[in-house]
Amino acid sequence: MWKLKVADGDNNDPYIFSTNNFIGRQVWEFDPDYGTREEQAEVEAARENFWENRHLIKCNSDLLWRIFLREKNFKQTIPQVKVGDGEEITYEIAKTAMRRGAHFFSALQASDGHWPAEIAGPLYFLPPLVMCLYITGHLDTVFPAEYRREILRYIYCHQNEDGGWGFHIEGHSTMISTTLNYICMRVLGEGPDGGRDNACARGRKWIRDRGGVTSIPSWGKTWLSIFGLFDWSGSNPMPPEFWLFPSFLPIHPANMLCNCRMVYMPMSYLYGRRFVGPITPLVLELREELFLQPYNEIIWKKVRHLCAKEDLYYPHPLIQDLMWDTLYICTEPLLTRWPFNKLRQKALEVTMKHIHYEDENSRYITIGCVHKSLCMLACWVENPNGDYFKKHLARIPDYIWVGEDGIKMQGFGSQEWDTAFALQALLACNLTNEIGPTLKKGHEYVRESQVKDNPSGDFKSMFRHISKGSWTFADQDHGWQVSDCTAEGLKCCLLFSLMLPEIVGAKMEPGRLYDSVNILLSLQSKNGGLAAWEPATAPKWLEMFNPIEFFANTIVEHEYVECTASAIQALVLFKKLYPGHRKNEIHNCITNAVRFIEDKQMPDGSWYGSWGICFTYGTWFALGGLAAAGKTNKNCLAIRRGVEFLLKSQRDDGGWGESYASCPNEKYIPLEGNRSNLVQTAWALMGLLHSGQAERDPTPLHKAAKLLINSQMEDGDFPQQEITGSFMKNCMLHYATYRNTFPLWALAEYMENCISLSSVGEKLK
């Protein structure tokens, strides 16, 4: 049976190291002797239930982690409550539902203080890792039989009814995901007609019905070339000489979005080496299965610009194709011949230097899962027996999560992000006397997870920004500063500083808070918005050179409503508690940030959310940021328009429900059948509360709260529904804690801020 190990790592292992004793690390391992027969049967029942309902609810409920609640002997002792038709919500009912949710959620906390949970959903994450391990000969070592069984389970569970696999678990089938998952099944031992429910044959038919894999997008072409299923001449050039460009050029690594930079760094190394894995009998079989014409008859140069219509989100402009053609026809032939191949060799050395630097500063976690597989393979290509590769192997478990739908590869973990929200939700419940130990452990986790140092050495020459004082999205070892994670972490520490230390632990030293403020101020742009990872200084026209057909806004850093709103809330609170520190800078930062949020409002009154779905998510953040800065429904037109948007989009049952399709289409699209989603309902409810809706007309608030209360499950949990996270406009993420965090938080805010309810509560006391 599978079990989760927390804060686990061997300090005596020369191939793994940590900056804070592995706090926040979460690693699944299989133990055949673990668990009772009843627990094992419960796991199998959960797996079969997911399979039977896989086309209805595509996000798993994280039941394998929740099953382990019994290790803590958790039993819900607070009776379940419901609000009947025609009944009003009483203070007692609302508080009971809130307490039930708080006690259940507290029990999900890990021993080191964080909330372990899945953050996955994209279906192109895991197959490249499997392909990499197959190439390097480490597949059986890293993924023994039980792991391979669960990887296959995940692939089977998320195959669409048409036979393909989507870009993410709720998406329509795409060439890149279908091809990579098909290869993954074959690598893991399935025959051409194997797999549950005829998975391989159905997947292969989907591919061949669309002309074969020659129309796979550019990232797919790269992985197929590496695997021996494509010729490198069928890909557009990725010259490693790019890393030698002088800094005064606008097209320069320092101007690239860090995620894009970290992907193309190892890709360009592998391209420059023209690396191809071993041509095994399986590779030869796949060459026959995936193409419509004989492999040796394909004219590779004619397929460089092909992209399946199912995958195409960002078509290349003509100027970009002209650039690729120039590099392909003129530049590459020169750089691969003497004497210019000397420059290629120098470029490969410099590129590898950058890869090693990034690996070391992330403790070999790397910035994300796409980068992880590529950087690990690049290290193996450089030296198959070297320590760099061995250190990469040691950090693979950091990406693995096990659910009732199988093993998946996470984006990179969301430990700090989830924990910061969880703590704010629990603090809002005002139940310190009941959940004090939970709050103390969580506070200690947040304190210990702050990044204490900048990247090593001359980090600016390695295209890195300051990180001292920040919080990452995952854990401290990850090392990459994120603005909204920093803001939410700072808010937590400031809120805890207002409480008794004997209850919640020692408050953070002012100097460390100042470091966090410095991070936030450094990430604000001239337009007032805050970028996510690094200052957004590059010209936006560089986006026309975005080579990734299925993403948008991936070349340079951008400013985001959510990051900006989080920063406002954190800085306003900081300013109250530390009024003398950088007073004018903070005041100007808040003023400019408010202006940015107002400027970004959509014509319908909403705000586009870049990291959640979508306009509901963005509007919640925007209203919270504006309210924190002192804006109200009376003095701010943007708030009035935001409220109007939320009220117009409320469903008949009192909830809100927005489709993930809103993200790529950049317009509000409701869920089919006018369904409501509890997480989105919580966002909208809190947004309305921020705006002072309770003072004007609390009826919409009562309707939303009623839906949340009546949806709560017997044990205090909330049901898993549609996916709620997003990134790069076109891909979605499943945040498993959201279904607990936000309904709980919304109920707590509802009790605190809904005036008509509060007055009832006072009478009941």
C-alpha positions in Angstrom: 0.0 0.0 0.0 1.2 3.5 -0.7 2.1 5.9 2.1 3.3 9.5 2.2 6.6 10.4 3.9 6.9 14.0 5.0 10.1 16.1 5.5 12.0 12.9 4.5 15.6 13.0 3.3 19.0 11.4 4.1 21.5 14.0 5.1 24.2 11.4 4.7 23.3 10.7 1.1 25.9 12.5 -1.1 23.4 13.0 -3.9 20.6 14.8 -2.1 20.8 18.0 0.1 18.5 20.5 1.6 18.6 24.1 2.9 16.1 23.5 5.7 16.3 19.8 6.6 13.7 18.8 3.9 10.8 20.7 5.5 7.9 20.6 3.1 9.2 17.6 1.1 6.5 15.0 0.4 7.4 11.6 -1.0 5.2 8.6 -1.8 6.6 5.1 -1.3 5.1 1.7 -1.7 5.1 -0.7 1.2 3.5 -4.1 0.5 3.1 -4.7 4.3 1.5 -1.3 5.0 -2.2 -0.9 5.8 -4.9 -3.3 7.0 -7.0 -5.5 4.7 -9.9 -3.1 5.2 -7.7 -0.1 4.2 -6.4 -1.9 1.1 -10.0 -2.8 0.1 -11.0 0.9 0.6 -8.2 2.0 -1.7 -9.2 -0.5 -4.4 -12.8 0.6 -4.1 -11.8 4.2 -4.5 -9.8 3.3 -7.7 -12.7 1.4 -9.2 -15.1 4.2 -8.3 -12.9 6.7 -10.1 -12.7 4.5 -13.1 -16.4 4.1 -13.4 -17.0 7.8 -13.1 -13.9 9.0 -14.9 -15.8 10.8 -17.7 -18.0 12.7 -15.2 -15.5 14.0 -12.6 -12.0 14.0 -14.0 -10.2 15.4 -10.9 -9.4 12.8 -8.3 -10.4 13.4 -4.7 -7.0 12.7 -3.2 -8.5 9.8 -1.3 -5.2 7.9 -0.7 -4.0 10.8 1.4 -7.4 11.3 3.1 -7.5 7.6 4.0 -4.5 8.1 6.2 -6.6 10.4 8.5 -7.4 7.3 10.5 -3.7 7.2 11.5 -4.5 10.4 13.4 -7.6 8.8 14.8 -9.7 11.6 13.4 -13.4 11.3 13.7 -15.8 14.0 13.0 -17.7 14.6 16.2 -19.6 17.8 15.3 -23.0 16.9 13.9 -23.8 17.7 10.2 -26.1 20.6 9.5 -28.3 21.5 6.6 -30.4 24.5 5.6 -33.8 23.5 4.4 -35.9 25.0 1.7 -37.4 28.3 2.9 -35.1 28.3 6.0 -32.8 31.1 6.9 -29.2 30.5 7.9 -28.7 31.0 11.6 -25.5 31.9 13.3 -25.5 28.5 15.0 -25.8 26.6 11.7 -23.1 28.6 10.0 -20.7 28.2 12.8 -21.3 24.5 13.1 -20.5 24.0 9.4 -17.4 26.2 9.7 -16.2 24.3 12.7 -16.7 20.9 11.0 -14.7 22.1 8.0 -12.0 23.5 10.2 -11.5 20.4 12.2 -11.5 18.2 9.2 -9.0 20.4 7.3 -6.8 20.7 10.4 -6.5 16.9 10.5 -5.1 16.9 6.9 -2.1 18.9 8.1 1.3 17.0 7.9 3.7 16.6 10.8 5.9 19.5 9.5 3.0 21.9 9.4 2.2 22.0 5.7 -0.8 20.6 3.8 0.2 17.9 1.4 -1.8 17.7 -1.8 -1.8 17.1 -5.5 -1.1 19.8 -8.0 -1.4 18.1 -11.4 -3.7 17.8 -14.4 -1.6 18.3 -17.5 -1.1 15.0 -19.4 2.2 15.9 -21.1 4.1 16.1 -17.8 4.9 12.4 -17.0 5.6 10.7 -20.3 8.9 12.6 -21.0 10.2 11.5 -17.6 9.4 7.9 -18.4 11.1 8.3 -21.8 14.2 9.9 -20.2 14.5 7.0 -17.7 14.1 4.5 -20.6 16.9 6.2 -22.5 19.3 6.3 -19.6 18.5 2.7 -18.5 17.1 3.7 -15.1 13.4 3.0 -15.7 13.2 -0.2 -13.6 15.2 1.2 -10.8 13.2 4.4 -10.4 9.9 3.0 -11.3 9.6 -0.7 -10.2 6.5 -2.7 -10.9 4.1 -1.0 -8.5 5.0 2.4 -9.8 4.6 1.3 -13.4 1.2 -0.1 -12.6 0.0 3.2 -11.2 1.4 5.2 -14.0 -0.5 3.1 -16.5 -3.6 3.4 -14.3 -3.4 7.2 -14.6 -3.0 7.0 -18.4 -6.0 4.7 -18.7 -8.1 6.8 -16.4 -7.6 10.0 -18.4 -8.0 8.7 -21.9 -10.8 10.6 -23.6 -13.8 8.7 -25.1 -12.4 9.4 -28.6 -9.2 7.5 -27.8 -6.9 10.5 -27.3 -5.5 12.4 -24.4 -6.0 16.0 -23.7 -3.5 18.7 -22.9 -5.0 18.4 -19.4 -7.4 16.0 -17.8 -10.5 18.0 -18.8 -9.3 19.1 -22.2 -10.1 17.8 -25.7 -7.6 15.3 -27.2 -4.4 16.7 -28.6 -1.6 15.3 -30.7 1.2 16.0 -28.2 -0.5 14.4 -25.2 -1.9 11.4 -27.2 1.5 10.6 -28.8 3.5 11.0 -25.5 1.0 8.9 -23.5 0.9 6.2 -26.3 4.7 6.0 -26.2 4.7 5.9 -22.4 2.3 2.9 -22.4 4.5 1.0 -24.9 7.7 1.8 -22.9 6.0 0.5 -19.7 5.3 -2.8 -21.4 2.0 -2.6 -23.1 1.8 -4.2 -26.6 0.4 -2.4 -29.7 -3.1 -3.6 -28.8 -2.7 -3.7 -25.0 -4.0 -1.5 -22.2 -7.2 -1.3 -20.3 -10.2 -0.8 -22.4 -8.1 -1.3 -25.5 -6.2 1.9 -24.7 -3.2 1.5 -27.1 -5.2 0.6 -30.2 -7.7 3.5 -29.5 -4.8 5.9 -29.0 -3.0 4.8 -32.1 -6.1 5.1 -34.2 -6.6 8.7 -32.9 -3.1 9.6 -34.0 -3.2 7.9 -37.4 -6.7 9.3 -38.2 -5.1 12.7 -38.0 -2.2 12.0 -40.3 0.3 10.5 -37.9 2.8 12.3 -35.6 4.4 14.5 -38.1 2.0 17.3 -37.0 3.0 17.1 -33.4 3.9 20.5 -31.9 7.5 21.7 -31.5 8.0 20.3 -27.9 6.7 17.0 -29.1 9.1 17.1 -32.1 12.0 17.6 -29.7 11.1 14.6 -27.5 10.5 12.4 -30.5 13.9 13.4 -31.9 15.5 12.6 -28.6 13.8 9.2 -28.5 14.7 8.3 -32.1 11.2 8.7 -33.6 11.9 11.9 -35.5 14.8 13.4 -37.3 16.3 16.6 -35.8 16.0 18.1 -39.2 12.3 18.0 -38.8 12.5 20.5 -35.9 13.1 24.2 -36.1 16.6 25.1 -34.8 17.3 25.7 -31.2 20.9 27.0 -31.4 22.8 27.0 -28.1 24.6 30.0 -29.4 21.7 32.0 -28.0 23.3 31.7 -24.6 26.3 33.7 -25.9 24.3 36.7 -27.1 25.4 40.1 -25.7 23.1 41.5 -23.1 22.3 44.7 -25.1 20.3 42.7 -27.6 16.5 42.6 -26.9 16.5 38.9 -27.8 18.6 37.7 -24.9 18.2 35.0 -22.3 17.9 37.6 -19.5 14.8 39.0 -21.2 13.0 35.6 -21.4 10.4 34.4 -18.9 12.3 32.2 -16.5 10.1 29.1 -17.2 10.7 29.5 -21.0 14.4 30.1 -20.4 14.7 27.0 -18.3 13.0 24.8 -20.9 15.0 26.0 -23.9 18.3 25.9 -22.0 18.5 22.0 -21.9 16.6 21.7 -25.2 19.2 23.8 -27.0 21.9 21.7 -25.4 20.4 18.5 -26.6 19.7 20.0 -30.0 23.2 21.3 -30.3 24.5 17.8 -29.6 21.9 16.3 -31.9 21.4 13.7 -29.2 19.4 10.6 -30.0 18.8 7.8 -27.6 19.5 4.1 -28.4 17.5 2.8 -31.3 15.9 -0.3 -29.7 13.5 -2.8 -31.2 10.7 -0.8 -29.4 11.8 2.4 -31.2 11.7 0.6 -34.5 8.2 -0.7 -33.8 7.0 2.8 -32.8 8.3 4.2 -36.1 5.9 1.9 -37.9 3.0 2.5 -35.5 3.0 6.3 -35.4 3.6 7.3 -39.0 1.5 6.7 -42.1 4.4 6.5 -44.5 7.7 4.5 -44.1 10.0 6.3 -41.7 12.9 6.5 -44.1 10.8 8.1 -46.8 9.7 11.1 -44.8 11.0 14.5 -46.0 11.7 16.0 -42.7 12.3 19.6 -43.7 8.7 19.7 -44.9 7.2 18.9 -41.5 9.0 21.6 -39.4 6.1 24.0 -39.4 3.3 21.4 -39.1 1.0 21.5 -36.0 -2.2 19.6 -35.5 -5.2 21.8 -35.4 -6.2 20.2 -32.0 -2.9 21.5 -30.5 -2.7 24.9 -32.2 -3.5 27.8 -29.8 -0.8 30.3 -30.8 -0.2 30.2 -34.5 3.3 31.4 -35.5 3.3 34.8 -37.2 5.0 35.0 -40.6 8.0 36.9 -39.1 8.7 34.0 -36.8 8.6 31.4 -39.5 10.9 33.5 -41.6 13.3 33.6 -38.6 13.2 29.8 -38.3 13.7 29.3 -42.0 16.7 31.6 -42.0 18.3 29.8 -39.1 17.5 26.4 -40.7 18.8 27.2 -44.2 21.6 29.6 -43.5 22.8 29.5 -39.9 22.7 25.9 -38.9 24.8 24.6 -41.8 27.5 27.0 -40.9 27.5 26.3 -37.2 27.9 22.6 -37.7 31.0 23.0 -39.9 34.6 24.0 -39.3 35.6 26.6 -38.2 32.2 27.7 -36.9 31.7 24.4 -35.0 34.2 25.8 -32.6 31.6 28.4 -31.6 29.0 25.6 -31.2 31.3 23.8 -28.8 31.8 26.9 -26.8 28.0 27.5 -26.7 27.4 24.0 -25.5 29.9 24.5 -22.6 28.2 27.8 -21.6 24.8 26.3 -21.8 25.8 23.3 -19.6 27.3 25.8 -17.1 23.9 27.5 -16.8 22.1 24.1 -16.5 24.4 23.1 -13.6 24.0 26.5 -11.9 20.2 26.2 -12.0 20.3 22.6 -10.8 22.5 23.4 -7.8 20.4 26.4 -6.8 17.2 24.4 -6.9 18.8 21.4 -5.1 18.2 19.5 -8.4 14.4 20.0 -8.2 14.6 22.6 -11.1 12.0 25.2 -11.6 9.4 22.7 -12.9 8.6 19.3 -14.2 9.1 20.0 -17.9 12.5 21.4 -17.1 13.4 18.5 -14.7 13.3 15.7 -17.4 15.3 17.8 -19.9 17.9 19.0 -17.4 18.3 15.5 -16.1 18.8 14.1 -19.6 21.3 16.8 -20.5 23.4 15.9 -17.4 23.3 12.2 -18.4 24.3 13.1 -22.0 27.2 15.1 -20.7 28.3 12.3 -18.3 26.2 9.2 -17.8 28.1 8.3 -14.6 28.5 11.8 -13.2 27.2 13.1 -9.9 25.0 15.7 -11.6 22.8 13.0 -13.0 22.7 11.0 -9.8 21.6 14.1 -7.9 18.8 14.5 -10.4 17.7 10.9 -9.8 17.5 11.6 -6.1 14.9 14.4 -6.6 12.5 12.5 -8.9 10.3 11.5 -5.9 9.6 15.2 -5.2 7.5 15.3 -8.3 5.5 12.1 -7.9 2.0 12.1 -6.4 -0.3 9.1 -6.0 -4.1 9.3 -6.1 -6.9 6.9 -6.7 -6.5 7.6 -10.4 -2.8 6.5 -10.3 0.6 8.1 -10.3 1.0 11.5 -11.9 3.9 14.0 -12.2 3.2 17.3 -10.4 4.1 20.7 -11.8 6.5 21.1 -8.9 4.5 21.0 -5.7 2.4 23.7 -4.2 3.2 23.2 -0.5 3.8 26.8 0.5 1.0 28.2 -1.7 -1.5 25.8 -0.3 -0.4 26.2 3.3 -0.5 30.0 3.2 -4.1 29.9 2.0 -5.0 27.1 4.5 -3.7 29.1 7.4 -5.5 32.3 6.4 -8.8 30.3 6.1 -8.3 28.7 9.5 -7.3 32.1 11.1 -10.5 33.6 9.6 -12.5 30.9 11.5 -11.4 32.5 14.8 -11.1 29.1 16.5 -7.7 29.5 18.1 -8.9 27.7 21.3 -9.9 24.6 19.2 -7.1 24.4 16.6 -4.2 26.2 18.3 -1.7 23.4 17.7 -2.6 23.4 14.0 -2.0 27.1 13.7 1.3 26.9 15.6 2.7 24.1 13.4 1.6 26.0 10.2 3.2 29.2 11.4 6.4 27.4 12.1 6.3 25.8 8.7 5.9 29.2 7.0 8.7 30.8 9.0 11.1 27.9 8.2 10.2 27.9 4.5 11.1 31.5 3.8 14.1 31.7 1.4 17.0 33.0 3.4 19.5 33.8 0.6 19.9 35.0 -2.9 21.0 32.6 -5.6 24.7 31.7 -5.2 27.6 33.6 -6.7 27.2 36.3 -9.4 23.6 35.4 -9.9 22.9 38.4 -12.1 25.3 37.1 -14.7 23.3 33.8 -14.6 20.1 35.8 -15.4 18.7 35.4 -11.9 16.8 37.9 -9.7 17.1 38.3 -5.9 15.3 35.7 -3.8 16.2 36.5 -0.2 13.1 37.0 1.8 10.8 35.4 -0.7 8.5 32.3 -0.5 8.5 29.8 -3.3 5.5 28.0 -4.7 6.8 24.6 -3.4 9.3 24.4 -0.6 12.4 26.3 0.4 14.7 23.9 -1.5 13.0 24.9 -4.8 14.5 28.3 -4.4 12.5 30.3 -7.0 10.9 33.4 -5.6 7.2 34.1 -6.6 5.5 37.4 -5.9 2.1 36.2 -4.8 3.6 33.3 -2.8 5.8 35.9 -1.0 2.8 38.2 -0.4 0.7 35.4 1.0 3.5 34.1 3.2 4.1 37.6 4.4 0.4 38.1 5.2 0.5 34.9 7.3 3.5 36.0 9.3 2.0 39.4 9.9 -1.3 38.0 11.1 0.4 35.6 13.4 2.5 38.4 14.8 -0.7 39.9 16.2 -1.4 36.7 18.2 0.0 35.4 21.5 3.4 33.7 20.9 2.7 31.0 23.5 -0.2 29.9 21.3 1.1 30.3 17.8 4.9 30.5 18.3 7.4 33.3 18.0 6.8 36.0 15.5 9.2 36.5 12.6 12.0 39.0 13.1 11.4 42.4 11.4 14.5 42.1 9.2 13.1 39.0 7.5 9.8 40.8 7.0 11.7 43.7 5.4 13.4 41.2 3.0 10.0 40.1 1.9 8.8 43.6 1.3 12.0 44.2 -0.7 11.1 41.3 -3.0 7.6 42.7 -3.6 8.8 46.2 -4.3 11.5 44.8 -6.7 8.9 43.0 -8.8 6.6 46.0 -9.5 6.6 47.4 -13.0 6.2 50.9 -14.2 2.5 50.2 -15.0 1.9 49.4 -11.3 1.5 45.6 -11.8 3.6 42.9 -10.2 5.3 40.2 -12.2 5.3 36.6 -10.9 9.0 35.6 -10.8 11.3 38.3 -12.1 10.9 42.0 -13.1 8.9 42.4 -16.3 11.4 44.6 -18.1 11.5 43.0 -21.6 9.5 44.5 -24.4 6.1 42.7 -25.0 6.6 42.6 -28.7 9.0 39.7 -28.1 6.0 37.5 -27.7 5.7 37.4 -31.5 8.6 35.0 -31.3 6.8 32.5 -29.0 7.7 29.1 -30.5 5.2 27.2 -28.3 2.1 26.5 -30.3 -0.1 25.6 -27.4 0.8 28.4 -24.9 0.5 32.2 -25.0 2.4 34.8 -23.0 5.4 32.5 -22.5 8.4 34.4 -23.9 8.6 37.4 -21.5 7.5 38.1 -17.9 4.1 39.8 -17.5 2.2 41.6 -14.7 -0.7 39.8 -13.2 -3.9 41.0 -11.4 -3.6 38.3 -8.8 0.0 38.9 -7.9 -0.7 42.6 -7.7 -3.7 42.2 -5.5 -1.9 39.9 -3.1 0.9 42.4 -2.8 -1.5 45.2 -2.0 -3.1 43.2 0.8 0.3 42.2 2.3 1.8 45.7 2.0 -1.3 47.4 3.5 -1.0 45.2 6.6 2.7 45.6 6.8 2.3 49.4 6.6 0.0 49.3 9.6 2.4 47.3 11.7 5.6 48.9 10.5 4.7 52.4 9.5 8.2 53.7 9.4 9.8 51.2 7.0 10.2 52.5 3.4 7.0 54.5 4.0 7.0 56.5 0.7 8.0 53.5 -1.5 5.3 51.3 0.0 2.7 54.1 -0.4 3.6 54.6 -4.0 3.7 50.9 -4.7 0.1 50.5 -3.3 -1.2 53.5 -5.2 0.3 52.4 -8.5 -0.9 48.8 -7.9 -4.4 50.0 -7.4 -4.2 51.9 -10.7 -3.0 48.8 -12.5 -5.9 46.7 -11.2 -8.4 49.4 -12.2 -6.9 49.6 -15.6 -7.0 45.8 -16.1 -10.8 45.6 -15.6 -12.7 44.0 -18.5 -15.7 45.7 -20.2 -18.1 43.4 -18.3 -16.6 44.4 -14.9 -14.6 41.3 -14.4 -10.9 40.7 -14.2 -9.0 38.0 -16.1 -7.4 35.4 -13.8 -4.2 33.9 -15.0 -3.7 31.3 -12.4 -7.2 30.2 -11.7 -10.5 29.8 -13.5 -10.8 32.5 -14.5 -12.8 35.7 -14.4 -14.3 34.6 -11.1 -10.9 34.0 -9.7 -9.4 37.2 -11.0 -12.4 39.2 -9.7 -12.0 37.8 -6.2 -8.4 38.9 -6.1 -9.0 42.3 -7.6 -11.9 43.2 -5.2 -9.8 42.0 -2.3 -6.9 44.1 -3.3 -8.9 47.2 -4.0 -10.8 46.8 -0.6 -7.5 46.5 1.3 -6.3 49.7 -0.3 -9.4 51.5 1.1 -11.6 51.4 -2.0 -15.3 50.8 -1.5 -18.5 50.4 -3.5 -19.2 54.1 -2.9 -15.8 55.6 -3.9 -14.7 53.1 -6.6 -16.4 52.5 -9.9 -14.2 49.4 -10.5 -15.7 47.8 -7.4 -19.2 48.6 -8.4 -18.6 47.1 -11.9 -16.9 44.0 -10.4 -19.9 43.5 -8.1 -22.3 43.8 -11.0 -20.4 41.1 -12.9 -20.5 38.7 -9.9 -24.2 39.3 -9.3 -25.1 38.8 -12.9 -23.2 35.5 -13.1 -24.7 33.9 -9.9 -26.6 30.7 -10.6 -30.1 29.9 -9.5 -28.9 27.6 -6.8 -26.8 30.5 -5.3 -23.5 29.4 -6.6 -21.1 30.3 -9.4 -19.7 28.0 -12.1 -17.2 28.9 -14.7 -15.8 26.7 -17.4 -12.0 26.3 -17.9 -12.8 27.3 -21.5 -12.9 30.9 -20.2 -9.1 30.9 -19.9 -8.1 30.1 -23.6 -11.0 32.0 -25.0 -10.5 35.0 -22.8 -14.2 35.5 -22.3 -16.6 34.3 -19.6 -18.1 30.9 -20.3 -20.3 29.2 -17.7 -20.2 25.5 -16.8 -22.4 23.3 -18.9 -25.9 23.0 -17.6 -25.4 26.1 -15.4 -23.7 24.0 -12.8 -22.1 25.6 -9.8 -18.6 24.9 -8.5 -18.1 25.2 -4.8 -14.6 26.7 -5.0 -15.7 29.3 -7.5 -18.7 30.0 -5.3 -16.4 30.6 -2.4 -14.3 33.0 -4.5 -17.3 35.0 -5.6 -18.8 35.1 -2.1 -15.6 36.5 -0.7 -15.3 39.0 -3.5 -18.8 40.3 -2.7 -18.0 40.4 1.0 -14.9 42.5 0.3 -17.1 44.9 -1.6 -19.5 45.4 1.3 -22.4 43.6 -0.3 -23.7 42.6 3.2 -24.5 46.2 3.8 -26.5 46.6 0.6 -28.3 43.3 0.0 -27.1 40.2 1.8 -29.5 37.9 -0.1 -26.9 36.8 -2.7 -24.5 36.0 0.2 -27.1 33.9 2.0 -27.8 31.9 -1.1 -24.2 31.2 -1.7 -23.5 30.3 1.9 -26.5 27.9 1.9 -25.1 26.1 -1.1 -21.7 25.7 0.7 -23.3 24.5 3.9 -25.6 22.0 2.2 -22.8 20.6 0.1 -20.5 19.8 3.0 -20.0 16.1 3.4 -20.6 14.0 6.5 -17.0 14.1 7.7 -16.6 17.8 7.1 -14.9 17.5 3.7 -16.3 19.1 0.6 -16.9 17.1 -2.7 -14.3 17.3 -5.5 -15.7 19.0 -8.6 -14.2 20.5 -11.8 -10.7 21.7 -12.2 -10.0 25.2 -10.9 -6.4 26.1 -11.6 -4.8 27.4 -14.8 -1.5 28.7 -16.3 -0.3 30.2 -19.6 -4.0 30.7 -20.7 -4.4 27.2 -22.2 -3.5 24.6 -19.6 -5.3 23.7 -16.3 -4.2 22.5 -12.9 -5.9 20.5 -10.3 -5.3 22.0 -6.8 -6.6 19.3 -4.5 -6.8 21.5 -1.3 -8.9 24.2 -2.9 -12.1 22.3 -2.3 -11.4 22.6 1.5 -9.6 25.9 1.7 -11.9 28.2 -0.1 -15.4 27.0 1.0 -14.1 27.1 4.6 -12.6 30.5 4.2 -15.7 31.9 2.6 -17.9 30.6 5.4 -15.6 32.2 8.0 -15.7 35.5 6.1 -19.4 35.2 5.7 -19.9 34.9 9.5 -17.5 37.7 10.2 -18.7 40.2 7.6 -22.3 39.6 6.9 -23.9 42.2 9.2 -27.4 40.7 9.3 -26.0 37.3 10.3 -23.6 38.8 12.9 -26.4 40.6 14.6 -28.3 37.3 14.9 -25.1 35.7 16.3 -24.8 38.3 19.0 -28.3 37.5 20.1 -27.5 33.8 20.3 -24.3 34.3 22.4 
